[in-house]
Amino acid sequence: AQTVTQSQPEMSVQEAETVTLSCTYDTSESDYYLFWYKQPPSRQMILVIRQEAYKQQNATENRFSVNFQKAAKSFSLKISDSQLGDAAMYFCASDYTGANSKLTFGKGITLSVRP
Amino acid sequence: DGGITQSPKYLFRKEGQNVTLSCEQNLNHDAMYWYRQDPGQGLRLIYYSQIVNDFQKGDIAEGYSVSREKKESFPLTVTSAQKNPTAFYLCASSSWTGGLNQPQHFGDGTRLSIL
């Protein structure tokens, strides 16, 4: 079984600054994926970044990077140089790597960006 | 362009009525999924299908039914047994490549409301 916890319901950041969104998870699997998805007001789910648990190196995608602490079961998302278009709900999620994909989502965090 | 098409965008249900939400994908993905999203909540899995003519219940399957007669299509029926159907419904699909799950792709969603 998998569980994902996002304990902060809302965060705010000044444009051009850096913000970190927190996530903790629990799983009985030895290998798994972790994701951050972005959901803007249009409600479309957009994959931001993916981390494979067996990789020690933290994933990065342009202004987005993660801090993956496997022993602590922590998976935070850092957004650098925040832009107005980053304002959205962000969901942390986990999934199996094996044949039966089954995404488990946290409750999400609403990020607002102040101009 | 390949993608997932959900229709309609908005749907209204009368008391005691069954309604069907459409989900079509042209990504040649084997697996398809239905999620429900309530305000302030993450996505919860309703049903999923790994191959044609086979599907499994997710975490909140009661009051819903699905079919998977074609690889491209995975319609969701919200039955009159679902007493609280008002929610945003998202369909997703994924592939199995190189022995590993690939990230799920999402449609744009259907908003279902009770009249």
Interface residues (C-beta under 8 A of the other chain):
Chain A: V4 Q6 P9 Y33 F35 S42 R43 Q44 M45 L47 R50 F91 A93 D95 Y96 T97 G98 A99 N100 S101 K102 L103 F105 G106 K107 G108
Chain B: A31 Y33 G40 Q41 G42 L43 R44 L45 Y48 Q50 G58 F88 L90 A92 S94 W96 L100 N101 P103 Q104 F106 D108 G109
